[in-house]
């Protein structure tokens, strides 16, 4: 599943992900389980309300690596094509 993140159209980060989810452009959201819950909670609630599937990844570093960025990521949203 994570292998698709390198080539998929996506946004990285909480703010950009929230915008994509609210606008209906989100296909799937990946969250890092080691991110702070105060950061993840609003995104998870938004996904639940908008019926966007959420996938869990063990660490922010793993999620960042899957996106081919040099830093960890708490939230990554794959955009609908």
Secondary structure by P-SEA (a helix, b strand, c coil): cccccccccccccaaaaaaaaaaccccbbbbbcccccccaaaaaaaaaaabbbbbbbccaaaaaaaacccbbbcbbbbbcc
